[in-house]
Amino acid sequence: MSKGRFFRIICGIMILIISVILVQVFVSDDNNGGDELGNQGMQPGYYDPSRWMESLPDDAYLSEITIPGTHDSAARYVMLGYVMRCQDTSIYEQLDNGYRYLDLRIALDKSQKEHRIKLVHNFANCHVDGGLFSDYLHLEDVTKDIYTFLQKYNDETVIVNFKIEDDEVNVKEIQKLLNQEITSNKDYWFTEEYIPTLGEARGRAVLATRFDDIAGTGVTGINMIWAEQDNKTPVDIPYELYVNDEFRYWVQDRYKYSVEDKYEAVVDGLENCEADEDTWFLNFVSTSGDGKIGHPKGYANSLNGLLMNYSFKDNTSYGIIIVDFGDADLAKKIYLTNSF
C-alpha cells in the first residue's frame, strides 16, 4: 500500500470520528417526549400517569410545577350532555390518568330532608351514571374517589378548586356543608392560604376556592376569585393578573372564544405568563365556542390535538393547564415538561 493511500484512509477515519462527535454535541432531537425534555434522570414512576409526582423534589412549590388539570371535572354524566358535558372519565380515572387539578362546580341538593352538596355544570345537574333515573352526583361521591386515590398513591397531591353555582340564598349552607366534609376528613386536606411545597402537600388534597367566606367558616384554602372572562371578541391580552396577600395568579379563561381564538389565547399565555414559587398560572384550554349552542367535545377534539403538537420548552413553568376531555396521553404531554 502506497504512503499516499494509507494517509487518505487515516484522514477518512479521523473525519468520520470527528463527524460523529459533532453530531452528538450539536444535533438534538426536537421531539418533545420526556427524555428530550431533559428528564433522563427521573425515576421510572415519572412516566406512570398515576404516580408521576413521586419523582419530583419535596421543595418544589406547586405553582412551579406544570400540572395538567380538567375543567368542569364532574361533568361526565350531565343534563343536556351535548352542550354541558366536559369529560368522559370519572374523577378517579382522571387522577389515574395524571391530572392533578380538579375544577368542581357545586350547588345545594334540597331534594331530601337532609340537604347535601351536588355537582353541577351551571344549571345542569351531574349524575352518577348515564341512566335515565340516575342519582345526582354528590360531594361524597367525588371525595371518595379523591381519598381512595391518595391512599393508594400517597406521594401525589391534587388541587381541588370549588366554585359555587347556585342562588345566593344557598351559599352559606353550601359553605358550611363543604367545611363539614373537609374537617371530618382533615388528614386528607391541606387548607392553608399559602402555596405549599410538594412535600407539604403529598398525600393530601389542596383546597382552593372561588368564593368569599360569607359563612365565616375560616376555611377557604387558596382563595382564587376572578372576573368572568365571557367576551367573544378577542382582546390583545387574553389573561389577567390578580394579587392577594399570599400570592399572585394569572388566569386565562376565555370560555366563549372560537377554537382559533382560544388556541391563540392559550399559546399567548404559555409564552408570556410567569409561574413561580408565589405565582400561579391557570390556563384554560376549554371553550364553549362563540356560537349560540356550544359543543365542548367537538372543540376539545381540535384544541387537544393542537396542544399535543405544541412544542413545550424545558425548564419552563407553565402552571396549570386545564382541558376538557383529557386523556392520559395529553396529561403526560403536559407533565413531562417538568424537570428539576
Stockholm file with secondary structure:
# STOCKHOLM 1.0

chainA/1-340         MSKGRFFRIICGIMILIISVILVQVFVSDDNNGGDELGNQGMQPGYYDPSRWMESLPDDAYLSEITIPGTHDSAARYVMLGYVMRCQDTSIYEQLDNGYRYLDLRIALDKSQKEHRIKLVHNFANCHVDGGLFSDYLHLEDVTKDIYTFLQKYNDETVIVNFKIEDDEVNVKEIQKLLNQEITSNKDYWFTEEYIPTLGEARGRAVLATRFDDIAGTGVTGINMIWAEQDNKTPVDIPYELYVNDEFRYWVQDRYKYSVEDKYEAVVDGLENCEADEDTWFLNFVSTSGDGKIGHPKGYANSLNGLLMNYSFKDNTSYGIIIVDFGDADLAKKIYLTNSF
#=GR chainA/1-340 SS CCHHHHHHHHHHHHHHHHHHHHHHHHCCCCCCSTGGGTCTTSCGGGGSGGGGGGGSCTTCBGGGSCEEEESSTTTTSBSSHHHHCCCSSCHHHHHHTTCCEEEEEEEEECSSSSCEEEEEETTEEBBSSSCTTCCBCBHHHHHHHHHHHHHHCTTCCEEEEEEECSCHHHHHHHHHHHHHHHHHTGGGEECCSSCCBHHHHTTSEEEEESSCCTTCCSCCCEECCCCCCCCSSCCSSCCEEEECSSCEEEEECCTTCCHHHHHHHHHHHHHHCCCBTTEEEEEECCCCCSSSSCCHHHHHHHHHHHHHTCCCCTTCCCCEEEESSCCHHHHHHHHTTCCC
#=GC SS_cons         CCHHHHHHHHHHHHHHHHHHHHHHHHCCCCCCSTGGGTCTTSCGGGGSGGGGGGGSCTTCBGGGSCEEEESSTTTTSBSSHHHHCCCSSCHHHHHHTTCCEEEEEEEEECSSSSCEEEEEETTEEBBSSSCTTCCBCBHHHHHHHHHHHHHHCTTCCEEEEEEECSCHHHHHHHHHHHHHHHHHTGGGEECCSSCCBHHHHTTSEEEEESSCCTTCCSCCCEECCCCCCCCSSCCSSCCEEEECSSCEEEEECCTTCCHHHHHHHHHHHHHHCCCBTTEEEEEECCCCCSSSSCCHHHHHHHHHHHHHTCCCCTTCCCCEEEESSCCHHHHHHHHTTCCC
//
